[in-house]
Amino acid sequence: MPHKTDFSKIPKPKIFEERLAQDIEEQLLELVERYKKQGRRPSGSETYDVRQQVRAEHEVRFAESCIKLALWNQSERILRLLRTPGLLPVLEGSIYQQRQIEFINQLDLSRFPEADSASPLYLGTLPTELPDDYYMASLEPRRPDTGVGPNEYFEAISPDLVNDFGFPFYTSIKVVKRTQEAGKIMGINKDFFAAFLGGQKRFKHDVIYFVPENRFYYYDPMAQQYVPTSDDKIGLVLSLTLQDRAWGADVENASMILNQFRTKTVFDEIMVKAKLLLAVEKRFFEGPEAKTRFVPENGAANDIASRVKEFIESKIAVDETAILTVNECVGAFECYQHSNGASVPSIKEIRLIAQAKVREIYGKGVRNDIVLADKKCVAGWRGLRLDDQIV
């Protein structure tokens, strides 16, 4: 669905006019050169058409920039609630900026429906640095369009959840000119909101409940790993979501959402369901195909999968004349962990992850026919060796 905002009426920043004038000049020069070869000059209407075409192209790019930056802002608005200072990996400025741009470029414009006109669309907080392809628009906060109801909004941005769990609000039905329309909100669909707390896929958000630690984790696109958060912060996201949706409702329904549904009792019931729906077990972070998570220890990420990968990349080298056994690899990794003041997982877990990561990085599967000097046959790899410093 197209967005209702008419971006052509938004005051353009200086960079827009500069880029537009430059492109128009280049296009006109090309037109003149092309006609010069034909022994004539372009007419006034032809140059006018070129100017209009270039402006139209820039207007489209400007609208796309505004939408992408607005989506980025909506994403950051949620992530700011989930983030906790001290529970975030420290990224270099250049890496952080690069990931911001990558994230913005990946946003799907089709997931910015007309219903989002019921949300504040403004670029109050911009990424620290953007390439010239983005026109840095400054949209003021505006009063939401009350023509988009709460159920319609969620159906637009999360159609899969609506299909699976039904509409987020139970409503009465009224007939207007022989057409059935949603009327008064009668109740809240707790199952829907429990699933919704799992994160909006259009923002690449993902929230899970890690059962072994009784803790929520969310995927941070900037950190590019799962980061721990608290039940209270998840509750803040739910509170903000309900508050925003009340803006798109009439007075009676808005009062129901704000006063009846934003209560501790309702939140507690939704949180219980969310923990069941979003639950993951130990292998989510610790198996061979483990997701990366941030565990604050000495100010660095300490999840086992990423540590094993880091060890293999930095401490194992290719040497076609060498042999590396799995036991040697596991023992060296244990020394590596101790030297960095980090905890050591079970040997079985290290073996599984190390085999998967060696295959991923070096394309070598573990062999069970490695024969040592004492004639013993063990598991390992041909063509790899340990760094001499940790042997």
C-alpha positions as CSV (number, residue, x, y, z in Angstrom):
1,M,0.0,0.0,0.0
2,P,1.4,3.4,-0.8
3,H,2.1,5.9,1.9
4,K,-0.2,8.9,2.2
5,T,2.6,11.3,2.8
6,D,3.1,13.6,-0.2
7,F,6.8,13.9,-0.3
8,S,6.8,16.4,-3.1
9,K,5.4,19.0,-0.7
10,I,8.2,18.5,1.9
11,P,10.8,21.3,1.9
12,K,13.9,19.9,0.3
13,P,17.3,20.2,2.0
14,K,20.2,22.0,0.2
15,I,21.8,18.8,-0.9
16,F,18.7,17.8,-2.9
17,E,18.8,21.1,-4.9
18,E,22.5,20.8,-5.5
19,R,22.3,17.2,-6.8
20,L,19.3,18.0,-8.9
21,A,20.9,21.1,-10.5
22,Q,24.0,19.0,-11.2
23,D,22.1,16.1,-12.8
24,I,19.9,18.5,-14.9
25,E,23.0,20.2,-16.3
26,E,24.6,16.9,-17.2
27,Q,21.5,15.7,-18.9
28,L,21.1,18.9,-20.9
29,L,24.7,18.8,-22.0
30,E,24.2,15.2,-23.3
31,L,21.0,16.4,-25.1
32,V,22.8,19.3,-26.8
33,E,25.7,17.1,-27.9
34,R,23.3,14.5,-29.3
35,Y,21.4,17.1,-31.3
36,K,24.6,18.8,-32.4
37,K,25.6,15.7,-34.3
38,Q,22.2,15.9,-36.1
39,G,22.9,19.6,-37.0
40,R,20.2,21.1,-34.9
41,R,19.4,22.4,-31.4
42,P,16.9,21.0,-28.8
43,S,13.7,22.9,-28.6
44,G,12.4,24.6,-25.4
45,S,9.8,21.9,-24.9
46,E,12.5,19.2,-25.1
47,T,14.8,20.8,-22.6
48,Y,11.7,21.3,-20.4
49,D,10.9,17.6,-20.6
50,V,14.5,16.7,-19.6
51,R,14.3,19.0,-16.5
52,Q,10.9,17.5,-15.5
53,Q,12.1,13.9,-16.0
54,V,15.3,14.5,-13.9
55,R,13.2,16.2,-11.2
56,A,10.7,13.3,-11.1
57,E,13.6,10.8,-10.7
58,H,15.0,12.8,-7.8
59,E,11.6,13.1,-6.2
60,V,11.3,9.3,-6.2
61,R,14.8,8.9,-4.7
62,F,13.9,11.6,-2.1
63,A,10.7,9.7,-1.1
64,E,12.6,6.4,-0.9
65,S,15.3,8.0,1.3
66,C,12.6,9.5,3.6
67,I,10.8,6.2,3.9
68,K,14.0,4.2,4.6
69,L,15.2,6.6,7.2
70,A,11.8,6.7,8.8
71,L,11.8,2.9,9.0
72,W,15.3,3.0,10.5
73,N,14.0,5.4,13.1
74,Q,11.1,3.2,14.0
75,S,13.6,0.3,14.3
76,E,16.0,2.3,16.5
77,R,13.1,3.5,18.6
78,I,12.4,-0.1,19.6
79,L,16.0,-1.1,20.0
80,R,16.7,1.8,22.2
81,L,14.1,0.4,24.7
82,L,15.8,-3.0,24.6
83,R,19.4,-1.9,24.8
84,T,21.2,-1.5,28.1
85,P,24.5,0.4,28.5
86,G,27.2,-2.1,29.5
87,L,25.3,-4.9,27.8
88,L,26.4,-4.0,24.3
89,P,29.5,-4.8,22.4
90,V,31.8,-1.9,21.7
91,L,32.1,-1.2,18.0
92,E,34.5,1.1,16.2
93,G,32.8,4.2,14.7
94,S,33.5,3.1,11.1
95,I,32.1,-0.4,11.6
96,Y,29.0,1.0,13.3
97,Q,28.4,3.5,10.4
98,Q,28.9,0.8,7.9
99,R,26.4,-1.5,9.6
100,Q,23.9,1.4,9.8
101,I,24.1,1.9,6.0
102,E,23.9,-1.9,5.3
103,F,20.8,-2.1,7.5
104,I,19.1,0.9,5.9
105,N,19.8,-0.4,2.4
106,Q,18.2,-3.8,3.2
107,L,14.9,-2.3,4.4
108,D,12.0,-3.4,2.3
109,L,10.0,-0.4,1.2
110,S,6.9,-2.5,0.5
111,R,6.7,-3.1,4.3
112,F,6.1,0.6,4.9
113,P,2.3,0.5,4.3
114,E,-0.2,3.2,4.1
115,A,-1.2,2.2,7.6
116,D,2.1,3.6,8.9
117,S,0.6,7.0,8.4
118,A,-0.9,6.3,11.8
119,S,2.6,6.4,13.3
120,P,4.9,9.3,13.9
121,L,7.0,9.7,10.7
122,Y,10.0,11.8,11.5
123,L,13.7,11.7,11.2
124,G,14.6,13.3,14.5
125,T,17.6,11.0,14.9
126,L,19.7,10.3,11.8
127,P,22.5,7.8,11.4
128,T,25.8,9.5,12.1
129,E,26.9,9.6,8.5
130,L,25.1,8.8,5.3
131,P,26.3,8.5,1.7
132,D,25.2,11.1,-0.8
133,D,22.6,8.8,-2.2
134,Y,20.4,9.7,0.8
135,Y,18.8,13.1,0.9
136,M,18.8,14.0,4.5
137,A,15.2,15.1,5.0
138,S,13.9,16.6,8.2
139,L,10.4,15.6,8.7
140,E,8.6,17.0,11.7
141,P,6.5,14.8,14.0
142,R,2.9,15.0,12.8
143,R,-0.4,14.1,14.2
144,P,-1.3,10.5,13.1
145,D,-4.1,9.8,10.6
146,T,-7.0,8.4,12.7
147,G,-8.4,6.8,9.5
148,V,-6.3,3.7,10.1
149,G,-7.7,1.5,12.8
150,P,-5.5,-0.6,15.2
151,N,-6.4,-3.9,13.6
152,E,-5.9,-2.6,10.1
153,Y,-2.4,-1.4,11.1
154,F,-1.3,-4.7,12.4
155,E,-2.7,-6.6,9.5
156,A,-0.6,-4.4,7.2
157,I,2.7,-4.8,9.0
158,S,2.3,-8.3,10.3
159,P,-0.1,-10.2,8.0
160,D,1.5,-13.6,9.0
161,L,0.8,-13.1,12.7
162,V,-2.8,-12.0,12.0
163,N,-3.3,-15.2,9.9
164,D,-1.8,-17.4,12.7
165,F,-3.3,-15.7,15.8
166,G,-6.1,-13.6,14.6
167,F,-6.6,-9.8,14.9
168,P,-4.9,-8.2,18.0
169,F,-8.2,-6.7,19.2
170,Y,-11.6,-8.3,19.5
171,T,-14.2,-5.9,18.2
172,S,-17.9,-5.8,17.8
173,I,-19.4,-5.5,14.3
174,K,-21.4,-2.6,13.1
175,V,-23.2,-2.3,9.8
176,V,-22.7,0.9,7.9
177,K,-24.6,1.3,4.6
178,R,-25.0,-2.5,4.4
179,T,-21.3,-3.0,5.0
180,Q,-19.9,-4.7,8.1
181,E,-17.2,-2.7,9.8
182,A,-15.3,-3.2,13.1
183,G,-16.9,-1.3,15.9
184,K,-16.1,-1.1,19.6
185,I,-13.0,-2.8,20.9
186,M,-14.1,-5.5,23.4
187,G,-10.9,-7.3,24.3
188,I,-7.2,-7.9,23.6
189,N,-5.8,-10.9,21.9
190,K,-2.9,-11.8,24.2
191,D,-1.6,-14.6,22.0
192,F,-1.1,-12.1,19.1
193,F,0.9,-9.7,21.2
194,A,2.9,-12.5,22.8
195,A,4.0,-13.5,19.3
196,F,4.4,-9.8,18.2
197,L,7.0,-9.4,20.9
198,G,9.1,-11.8,18.9
199,G,10.1,-8.8,16.8
200,Q,9.0,-7.2,13.6
201,K,10.6,-9.1,10.7
202,R,10.5,-6.1,8.4
203,F,13.1,-4.6,10.7
204,K,15.0,-7.9,10.9
205,H,14.3,-7.9,14.7
206,D,14.2,-11.2,16.5
207,V,13.5,-11.7,20.2
208,I,13.9,-15.1,21.9
209,Y,13.5,-16.4,25.4
210,F,16.6,-18.4,26.4
211,V,15.2,-21.1,28.8
212,P,18.5,-22.2,30.4
213,E,19.1,-18.6,31.7
214,N,15.4,-17.6,32.1
215,R,16.3,-14.5,30.0
216,F,15.2,-12.7,26.9
217,Y,17.7,-11.9,24.1
218,Y,17.1,-9.7,21.1
219,Y,19.0,-9.6,17.8
220,D,20.7,-6.2,17.4
221,P,21.3,-5.4,13.7
222,M,24.2,-3.1,14.6
223,A,25.9,-5.6,16.9
224,Q,24.9,-8.4,14.5
225,Q,24.4,-10.7,17.4
226,Y,21.9,-11.5,20.1
227,V,22.1,-9.3,23.2
228,P,20.5,-9.9,26.6
229,T,17.6,-7.7,27.8
230,S,15.2,-7.8,30.7
231,D,11.5,-8.6,31.1
232,D,10.8,-5.0,32.0
233,K,12.3,-3.7,28.8
234,I,10.2,-6.2,26.8
235,G,7.2,-4.8,28.7
236,L,8.2,-1.3,27.6
237,V,8.1,-2.3,24.0
238,L,4.6,-3.7,24.5
239,S,3.5,-0.5,26.3
240,L,4.8,1.7,23.5
241,T,3.2,-0.5,20.9
242,L,-0.2,-0.2,22.5
243,Q,0.2,3.6,23.1
244,D,1.1,4.1,19.4
245,R,-1.9,2.1,18.2
246,A,-4.3,4.1,20.4
247,W,-3.4,7.1,18.2
248,G,-5.2,5.4,15.3
249,A,-8.3,4.7,17.2
250,D,-11.4,6.8,18.0
251,V,-11.8,8.2,21.5
252,E,-13.7,5.3,23.0
253,N,-11.4,2.6,21.6
254,A,-8.3,4.6,22.5
255,S,-9.4,4.9,26.1
256,M,-9.9,1.1,26.2
257,I,-6.4,0.5,24.8
258,L,-4.7,3.0,27.1
259,N,-6.6,2.4,30.3
260,Q,-7.7,-1.2,30.2
261,F,-4.9,-3.0,28.3
262,R,-1.8,-1.2,29.5
263,T,-2.0,-2.7,32.9
264,K,0.4,-5.0,34.9
265,T,-2.1,-7.8,34.9
266,V,-2.5,-7.8,31.2
267,F,1.3,-7.4,30.7
268,D,2.1,-10.3,33.0
269,E,-0.3,-12.6,31.2
270,I,1.2,-11.7,27.8
271,M,4.7,-12.1,29.1
272,V,3.9,-15.7,30.3
273,K,2.6,-16.5,26.8
274,A,5.6,-14.8,25.2
275,K,8.0,-16.9,27.1
276,L,6.3,-20.1,25.9
277,L,6.1,-18.9,22.2
278,L,9.6,-17.5,22.0
279,A,11.4,-20.2,24.0
280,V,14.7,-21.7,22.7
281,E,16.9,-24.2,24.4
282,K,20.7,-24.6,24.9
283,R,21.6,-25.6,21.3
284,F,20.3,-22.2,20.0
285,F,23.6,-20.7,21.3
286,E,25.9,-23.6,21.9
287,G,25.4,-26.2,19.1
288,P,27.4,-26.6,15.9
289,E,25.1,-24.1,14.2
290,A,25.0,-21.8,17.1
291,K,23.8,-18.2,16.8
292,T,26.2,-15.6,18.1
293,R,25.4,-13.8,21.3
294,F,27.0,-11.1,23.4
295,V,28.0,-12.2,26.9
296,P,29.5,-9.3,28.8
297,E,32.8,-10.6,30.2
298,N,35.9,-8.4,30.2
299,G,34.0,-6.1,27.8
300,A,34.1,-8.6,24.9
301,A,31.8,-11.1,23.3
302,N,32.4,-14.5,24.9
303,D,29.9,-16.9,23.3
304,I,31.5,-20.2,22.5
305,A,30.7,-20.4,18.8
306,S,32.3,-17.0,18.0
307,R,35.3,-17.7,20.3
308,V,36.0,-21.0,18.6
309,K,35.7,-19.4,15.2
310,E,38.0,-16.6,16.3
311,F,40.5,-19.1,17.6
312,I,40.5,-21.2,14.4
313,E,40.9,-18.1,12.2
314,S,43.8,-16.7,14.2
315,K,45.6,-19.7,15.6
316,I,45.3,-22.4,13.0
317,A,47.2,-22.2,9.7
318,V,47.2,-24.1,6.4
319,D,50.2,-26.4,6.0
320,E,49.8,-29.2,3.5
321,T,52.6,-31.3,5.2
322,A,51.0,-31.0,8.7
323,I,48.4,-33.0,10.6
324,L,46.2,-31.5,13.3
325,T,44.2,-33.8,15.6
326,V,40.9,-32.9,17.1
327,N,42.3,-33.4,20.6
328,E,45.2,-31.0,19.9
329,C,42.7,-28.5,18.6
330,V,40.5,-28.8,21.7
331,G,43.5,-28.6,24.1
332,A,44.8,-25.5,22.4
333,F,41.4,-23.9,22.5
334,E,41.2,-24.5,26.3
335,C,44.6,-22.8,26.7
336,Y,43.4,-20.0,24.5
337,Q,40.3,-19.4,26.7
338,H,42.4,-19.5,29.9
339,S,44.9,-17.0,28.6
340,N,42.0,-14.6,27.8
341,G,40.4,-15.1,31.2
342,A,37.4,-16.7,29.7
343,S,35.4,-19.8,30.8
344,V,35.8,-23.1,29.1
345,P,32.8,-25.2,28.0
346,S,32.6,-29.0,27.9
347,I,35.1,-30.8,25.7
348,K,32.3,-32.5,23.8
349,E,30.8,-29.1,22.9
350,I,34.2,-27.7,21.8
351,R,34.7,-30.8,19.5
352,L,31.4,-30.4,17.8
353,I,31.8,-26.6,17.2
354,A,35.4,-26.9,16.1
355,Q,34.6,-29.5,13.5
356,A,31.8,-27.4,12.1
357,K,33.9,-24.2,12.0
358,V,37.0,-25.9,10.4
359,R,34.7,-27.1,7.7
360,E,33.2,-23.7,7.3
361,I,36.5,-21.8,7.2
362,Y,38.9,-24.2,5.5
363,G,36.5,-26.6,3.8
364,K,38.0,-29.6,5.5
365,G,35.9,-32.3,7.1
366,V,37.3,-34.3,10.0
367,R,39.0,-37.6,9.1
368,N,39.0,-40.6,11.4
369,D,42.0,-42.3,9.7
370,I,44.8,-40.0,11.0
371,V,47.7,-42.3,12.1
372,L,50.1,-41.0,14.7
373,A,53.7,-42.1,15.3
374,D,52.6,-44.7,17.9
375,K,50.3,-46.3,15.2
376,K,47.1,-45.0,16.9
377,C,44.3,-44.0,14.6
378,V,42.7,-40.7,15.7
379,A,40.3,-38.0,14.4
380,G,41.8,-34.9,12.8
381,W,42.6,-32.9,9.7
382,R,45.4,-33.2,7.1
383,G,46.9,-29.9,5.9
384,L,46.4,-27.8,9.1
385,R,48.6,-27.0,12.0
386,L,48.5,-24.9,15.2
387,D,50.2,-21.6,15.6
388,D,53.7,-22.3,17.2
389,Q,53.0,-19.8,19.9
390,I,50.3,-21.9,21.5
391,V,51.7,-25.4,20.8
